[in-house]
Amino acid sequence: MAKDLMDISGRAVLITGASSRGIGSGAARKLAEHGAKMFLLARHESELK
């Protein structure tokens, strides 16, 4: 049986630039939808919320 390539549930992911409006933010949202444990880095903590 083929494993789902996006099955990352339980995996830890580190995203830098997560508060941006571009790739960092988009990647964080998509990976979270697929069950990843998120560790987010950004210049301003308030923008991560």
PyMOL Python script that loads the backbone (N, CA, C, O; Angstrom):
from pymol import cmd

cmd.read_pdbstr("""\
ATOM      1  N   MET A   1       0.847  -1.170   0.000  1.00  0.00           N
ATOM      2  CA  MET A   1       0.000   0.000   0.000  1.00  0.00           C
ATOM      3  C   MET A   1       0.895   1.236   0.000  1.00  0.00           C
ATOM      4  O   MET A   1       1.849   1.309   0.774  1.00  0.00           O
ATOM      5  N   ALA A   2       0.597   2.201  -0.856  1.00  0.00           N
ATOM      6  CA  ALA A   2       1.390   3.430  -0.949  1.00  0.00           C
ATOM      7  C   ALA A   2       1.094   4.335   0.234  1.00  0.00           C
ATOM      8  O   ALA A   2      -0.060   4.520   0.620  1.00  0.00           O
ATOM      9  N   LYS A   3       2.135   4.886   0.792  1.00  0.00           N
ATOM     10  CA  LYS A   3       1.982   5.816   1.912  1.00  0.00           C
ATOM     11  C   LYS A   3       1.688   7.208   1.361  1.00  0.00           C
ATOM     12  O   LYS A   3       2.281   7.637   0.371  1.00  0.00           O
ATOM     13  N   ASP A   4       0.767   7.902   2.017  1.00  0.00           N
ATOM     14  CA  ASP A   4       0.440   9.272   1.636  1.00  0.00           C
ATOM     15  C   ASP A   4       1.663  10.155   1.862  1.00  0.00           C
ATOM     16  O   ASP A   4       2.170  10.234   2.980  1.00  0.00           O
ATOM     17  N   LEU A   5       2.137  10.816   0.818  1.00  0.00           N
ATOM     18  CA  LEU A   5       3.337  11.649   0.916  1.00  0.00           C
ATOM     19  C   LEU A   5       3.166  12.822   1.876  1.00  0.00           C
ATOM     20  O   LEU A   5       4.153  13.309   2.427  1.00  0.00           O
ATOM     21  N   MET A   6       1.945  13.280   2.085  1.00  0.00           N
ATOM     22  CA  MET A   6       1.712  14.399   2.991  1.00  0.00           C
ATOM     23  C   MET A   6       1.314  13.944   4.384  1.00  0.00           C
ATOM     24  O   MET A   6       0.871  14.762   5.191  1.00  0.00           O
ATOM     25  N   ASP A   7       1.460  12.655   4.689  1.00  0.00           N
ATOM     26  CA  ASP A   7       1.162  12.169   6.037  1.00  0.00           C
ATOM     27  C   ASP A   7       2.358  12.479   6.924  1.00  0.00           C
ATOM     28  O   ASP A   7       3.294  11.686   7.027  1.00  0.00           O
ATOM     29  N   ILE A   8       2.315  13.623   7.553  1.00  0.00           N
ATOM     30  CA  ILE A   8       3.411  14.055   8.428  1.00  0.00           C
ATOM     31  C   ILE A   8       2.934  14.209   9.864  1.00  0.00           C
ATOM     32  O   ILE A   8       3.577  14.884  10.668  1.00  0.00           O
ATOM     33  N   SER A   9       1.809  13.587  10.184  1.00  0.00           N
ATOM     34  CA  SER A   9       1.271  13.699  11.531  1.00  0.00           C
ATOM     35  C   SER A   9       2.304  13.228  12.548  1.00  0.00           C
ATOM     36  O   SER A   9       2.898  12.158  12.417  1.00  0.00           O
ATOM     37  N   GLY A  10       2.494  14.058  13.557  1.00  0.00           N
ATOM     38  CA  GLY A  10       3.446  13.753  14.609  1.00  0.00           C
ATOM     39  C   GLY A  10       4.878  14.167  14.317  1.00  0.00           C
ATOM     40  O   GLY A  10       5.719  14.102  15.213  1.00  0.00           O
ATOM     41  N   ARG A  11       5.183  14.586  13.110  1.00  0.00           N
ATOM     42  CA  ARG A  11       6.541  15.033  12.759  1.00  0.00           C
ATOM     43  C   ARG A  11       6.744  16.461  13.227  1.00  0.00           C
ATOM     44  O   ARG A  11       5.801  17.252  13.244  1.00  0.00           O
ATOM     45  N   ALA A  12       7.970  16.796  13.607  1.00  0.00           N
ATOM     46  CA  ALA A  12       8.305  18.159  14.026  1.00  0.00           C
ATOM     47  C   ALA A  12       8.812  18.948  12.827  1.00  0.00           C
ATOM     48  O   ALA A  12       9.647  18.469  12.060  1.00  0.00           O
ATOM     49  N   VAL A  13       8.293  20.172  12.677  1.00  0.00           N
ATOM     50  CA  VAL A  13       8.657  21.034  11.561  1.00  0.00           C
ATOM     51  C   VAL A  13       9.080  22.395  12.103  1.00  0.00           C
ATOM     52  O   VAL A  13       8.386  22.977  12.936  1.00  0.00           O
ATOM     53  N   LEU A  14      10.208  22.898  11.635  1.00  0.00           N
ATOM     54  CA  LEU A  14      10.694  24.223  12.006  1.00  0.00           C
ATOM     55  C   LEU A  14      10.515  25.152  10.817  1.00  0.00           C
ATOM     56  O   LEU A  14      11.052  24.901   9.738  1.00  0.00           O
ATOM     57  N   ILE A  15       9.755  26.229  11.016  1.00  0.00           N
ATOM     58  CA  ILE A  15       9.502  27.200   9.951  1.00  0.00           C
ATOM     59  C   ILE A  15      10.093  28.541  10.364  1.00  0.00           C
ATOM     60  O   ILE A  15       9.745  29.078  11.415  1.00  0.00           O
ATOM     61  N   THR A  16      10.975  29.076   9.551  1.00  0.00           N
ATOM     62  CA  THR A  16      11.482  30.427   9.787  1.00  0.00           C
ATOM     63  C   THR A  16      10.712  31.381   8.888  1.00  0.00           C
ATOM     64  O   THR A  16      10.305  31.014   7.786  1.00  0.00           O
ATOM     65  N   GLY A  17      10.515  32.600   9.358  1.00  0.00           N
ATOM     66  CA  GLY A  17       9.739  33.561   8.586  1.00  0.00           C
ATOM     67  C   GLY A  17       8.262  33.238   8.596  1.00  0.00           C
ATOM     68  O   GLY A  17       7.552  33.541   7.637  1.00  0.00           O
ATOM     69  N   ALA A  18       7.789  32.625   9.673  1.00  0.00           N
ATOM     70  CA  ALA A  18       6.406  32.159   9.739  1.00  0.00           C
ATOM     71  C   ALA A  18       5.391  33.286   9.846  1.00  0.00           C
ATOM     72  O   ALA A  18       4.207  33.062   9.594  1.00  0.00           O
ATOM     73  N   SER A  19       5.814  34.478  10.210  1.00  0.00           N
ATOM     74  CA  SER A  19       4.853  35.578  10.342  1.00  0.00           C
ATOM     75  C   SER A  19       4.713  36.372   9.057  1.00  0.00           C
ATOM     76  O   SER A  19       3.943  37.331   8.999  1.00  0.00           O
ATOM     77  N   SER A  20       5.444  35.986   8.037  1.00  0.00           N
ATOM     78  CA  SER A  20       5.364  36.707   6.768  1.00  0.00           C
ATOM     79  C   SER A  20       4.022  36.445   6.101  1.00  0.00           C
ATOM     80  O   SER A  20       3.239  35.612   6.557  1.00  0.00           O
ATOM     81  N   ARG A  21       3.775  37.145   5.049  1.00  0.00           N
ATOM     82  CA  ARG A  21       2.549  36.910   4.284  1.00  0.00           C
ATOM     83  C   ARG A  21       2.839  36.054   3.058  1.00  0.00           C
ATOM     84  O   ARG A  21       2.016  35.961   2.147  1.00  0.00           O
ATOM     85  N   GLY A  22       3.997  35.438   3.041  1.00  0.00           N
ATOM     86  CA  GLY A  22       4.406  34.678   1.869  1.00  0.00           C
ATOM     87  C   GLY A  22       4.585  33.210   2.140  1.00  0.00           C
ATOM     88  O   GLY A  22       3.728  32.558   2.736  1.00  0.00           O
ATOM     89  N   ILE A  23       5.720  32.695   1.690  1.00  0.00           N
ATOM     90  CA  ILE A  23       5.980  31.262   1.733  1.00  0.00           C
ATOM     91  C   ILE A  23       6.016  30.709   3.156  1.00  0.00           C
ATOM     92  O   ILE A  23       5.470  29.635   3.411  1.00  0.00           O
ATOM     93  N   GLY A  24       6.648  31.423   4.084  1.00  0.00           N
ATOM     94  CA  GLY A  24       6.744  30.930   5.462  1.00  0.00           C
ATOM     95  C   GLY A  24       5.385  30.700   6.093  1.00  0.00           C
ATOM     96  O   GLY A  24       5.133  29.654   6.690  1.00  0.00           O
ATOM     97  N   SER A  25       4.512  31.685   5.955  1.00  0.00           N
ATOM     98  CA  SER A  25       3.169  31.579   6.515  1.00  0.00           C
ATOM     99  C   SER A  25       2.363  30.493   5.813  1.00  0.00           C
ATOM    100  O   SER A  25       1.681  29.701   6.463  1.00  0.00           O
ATOM    101  N   GLY A  26       2.442  30.459   4.504  1.00  0.00           N
ATOM    102  CA  GLY A  26       1.706  29.454   3.738  1.00  0.00           C
ATOM    103  C   GLY A  26       2.156  28.041   4.061  1.00  0.00           C
ATOM    104  O   GLY A  26       1.335  27.134   4.199  1.00  0.00           O
ATOM    105  N   ALA A  27       3.458  27.860   4.181  1.00  0.00           N
ATOM    106  CA  ALA A  27       3.999  26.536   4.512  1.00  0.00           C
ATOM    107  C   ALA A  27       3.555  26.112   5.906  1.00  0.00           C
ATOM    108  O   ALA A  27       3.178  24.959   6.117  1.00  0.00           O
ATOM    109  N   ALA A  28       3.598  27.035   6.850  1.00  0.00           N
ATOM    110  CA  ALA A  28       3.193  26.720   8.223  1.00  0.00           C
ATOM    111  C   ALA A  28       1.731  26.287   8.271  1.00  0.00           C
ATOM    112  O   ALA A  28       1.389  25.303   8.926  1.00  0.00           O
ATOM    113  N   ARG A  29       0.885  27.016   7.584  1.00  0.00           N
ATOM    114  CA  ARG A  29      -0.548  26.673   7.582  1.00  0.00           C
ATOM    115  C   ARG A  29      -0.796  25.304   6.945  1.00  0.00           C
ATOM    116  O   ARG A  29      -1.549  24.496   7.489  1.00  0.00           O
ATOM    117  N   LYS A  30      -0.177  25.043   5.815  1.00  0.00           N
ATOM    118  CA  LYS A  30      -0.401  23.784   5.100  1.00  0.00           C
ATOM    119  C   LYS A  30       0.135  22.595   5.897  1.00  0.00           C
ATOM    120  O   LYS A  30      -0.532  21.565   5.996  1.00  0.00           O
ATOM    121  N   LEU A  31       1.332  22.731   6.463  1.00  0.00           N
ATOM    122  CA  LEU A  31       1.903  21.635   7.238  1.00  0.00           C
ATOM    123  C   LEU A  31       1.099  21.368   8.502  1.00  0.00           C
ATOM    124  O   LEU A  31       0.954  20.216   8.910  1.00  0.00           O
ATOM    125  N   ALA A  32       0.575  22.417   9.126  1.00  0.00           N
ATOM    126  CA  ALA A  32      -0.275  22.237  10.311  1.00  0.00           C
ATOM    127  C   ALA A  32      -1.556  21.488   9.943  1.00  0.00           C
ATOM    128  O   ALA A  32      -2.033  20.661  10.720  1.00  0.00           O
ATOM    129  N   GLU A  33      -2.114  21.769   8.770  1.00  0.00           N
ATOM    130  CA  GLU A  33      -3.309  21.052   8.309  1.00  0.00           C
ATOM    131  C   GLU A  33      -3.054  19.561   8.181  1.00  0.00           C
ATOM    132  O   GLU A  33      -3.975  18.755   8.314  1.00  0.00           O
ATOM    133  N   HIS A  34      -1.811  19.194   7.923  1.00  0.00           N
ATOM    134  CA  HIS A  34      -1.455  17.782   7.742  1.00  0.00           C
ATOM    135  C   HIS A  34      -0.907  17.150   9.013  1.00  0.00           C
ATOM    136  O   HIS A  34      -0.346  16.055   8.969  1.00  0.00           O
ATOM    137  N   GLY A  35      -1.065  17.835  10.156  1.00  0.00           N
ATOM    138  CA  GLY A  35      -0.770  17.228  11.449  1.00  0.00           C
ATOM    139  C   GLY A  35       0.635  17.388  11.983  1.00  0.00           C
ATOM    140  O   GLY A  35       1.005  16.693  12.929  1.00  0.00           O
ATOM    141  N   ALA A  36       1.431  18.273  11.418  1.00  0.00           N
ATOM    142  CA  ALA A  36       2.802  18.459  11.909  1.00  0.00           C
ATOM    143  C   ALA A  36       2.812  19.221  13.234  1.00  0.00           C
ATOM    144  O   ALA A  36       1.958  20.074  13.476  1.00  0.00           O
ATOM    145  N   LYS A  37       3.775  18.908  14.077  1.00  0.00           N
ATOM    146  CA  LYS A  37       4.022  19.696  15.288  1.00  0.00           C
ATOM    147  C   LYS A  37       4.862  20.896  14.855  1.00  0.00           C
ATOM    148  O   LYS A  37       5.939  20.729  14.284  1.00  0.00           O
ATOM    149  N   MET A  38       4.378  22.086  15.122  1.00  0.00           N
ATOM    150  CA  MET A  38       4.983  23.287  14.575  1.00  0.00           C
ATOM    151  C   MET A  38       5.897  23.997  15.560  1.00  0.00           C
ATOM    152  O   MET A  38       5.562  24.149  16.735  1.00  0.00           O
ATOM    153  N   PHE A  39       7.047  24.427  15.075  1.00  0.00           N
ATOM    154  CA  PHE A  39       7.959  25.309  15.787  1.00  0.00           C
ATOM    155  C   PHE A  39       8.171  26.493  14.846  1.00  0.00           C
ATOM    156  O   PHE A  39       8.781  26.357  13.785  1.00  0.00           O
ATOM    157  N   LEU A  40       7.657  27.655  15.250  1.00  0.00           N
ATOM    158  CA  LEU A  40       7.662  28.816  14.366  1.00  0.00           C
ATOM    159  C   LEU A  40       8.636  29.878  14.845  1.00  0.00           C
ATOM    160  O   LEU A  40       8.725  30.152  16.041  1.00  0.00           O
ATOM    161  N   LEU A  41       9.363  30.473  13.917  1.00  0.00           N
ATOM    162  CA  LEU A  41      10.295  31.553  14.211  1.00  0.00           C
ATOM    163  C   LEU A  41       9.914  32.767  13.385  1.00  0.00           C
ATOM    164  O   LEU A  41       9.537  32.649  12.220  1.00  0.00           O
ATOM    165  N   ALA A  42      10.018  33.939  14.003  1.00  0.00           N
ATOM    166  CA  ALA A  42       9.729  35.190  13.299  1.00  0.00           C
ATOM    167  C   ALA A  42      10.446  36.331  14.015  1.00  0.00           C
ATOM    168  O   ALA A  42      10.885  36.193  15.157  1.00  0.00           O
ATOM    169  N   ARG A  43      10.550  37.435  13.333  1.00  0.00           N
ATOM    170  CA  ARG A  43      11.191  38.607  13.938  1.00  0.00           C
ATOM    171  C   ARG A  43      10.360  39.195  15.064  1.00  0.00           C
ATOM    172  O   ARG A  43      10.905  39.692  16.050  1.00  0.00           O
ATOM    173  N   HIS A  44       9.030  39.139  14.920  1.00  0.00           N
ATOM    174  CA  HIS A  44       8.127  39.755  15.901  1.00  0.00           C
ATOM    175  C   HIS A  44       7.128  38.724  16.390  1.00  0.00           C
ATOM    176  O   HIS A  44       6.315  38.215  15.619  1.00  0.00           O
ATOM    177  N   GLU A  45       7.197  38.417  17.685  1.00  0.00           N
ATOM    178  CA  GLU A  45       6.320  37.404  18.255  1.00  0.00           C
ATOM    179  C   GLU A  45       4.840  37.748  18.066  1.00  0.00           C
ATOM    180  O   GLU A  45       4.022  36.859  17.829  1.00  0.00           O
ATOM    181  N   SER A  46       4.498  39.018  18.168  1.00  0.00           N
ATOM    182  CA  SER A  46       3.088  39.419  18.053  1.00  0.00           C
ATOM    183  C   SER A  46       2.498  39.038  16.696  1.00  0.00           C
ATOM    184  O   SER A  46       1.295  38.793  16.600  1.00  0.00           O
ATOM    185  N   GLU A  47       3.314  38.983  15.657  1.00  0.00           N
ATOM    186  CA  GLU A  47       2.810  38.643  14.325  1.00  0.00           C
ATOM    187  C   GLU A  47       2.555  37.151  14.155  1.00  0.00           C
ATOM    188  O   GLU A  47       1.888  36.748  13.202  1.00  0.00           O
ATOM    189  N   LEU A  48       3.069  36.331  15.053  1.00  0.00           N
ATOM    190  CA  LEU A  48       2.820  34.886  14.968  1.00  0.00           C
ATOM    191  C   LEU A  48       1.424  34.543  15.454  1.00  0.00           C
ATOM    192  O   LEU A  48       0.861  33.529  15.041  1.00  0.00           O
ATOM    193  N   LYS A  49       0.866  35.349  16.302  1.00  0.00           N
ATOM    194  CA  LYS A  49      -0.452  35.060  16.873  1.00  0.00           C
ATOM    195  C   LYS A  49      -1.495  35.263  15.825  1.00  0.00           C
ATOM    196  O   LYS A  49      -2.682  35.074  16.090  1.00  0.00           O
TER     197      LYS A  49
END
""", "prot")
cmd.dss("prot")
cmd.show_as("cartoon", "prot")
cmd.util.cbc("prot")
cmd.orient("prot")
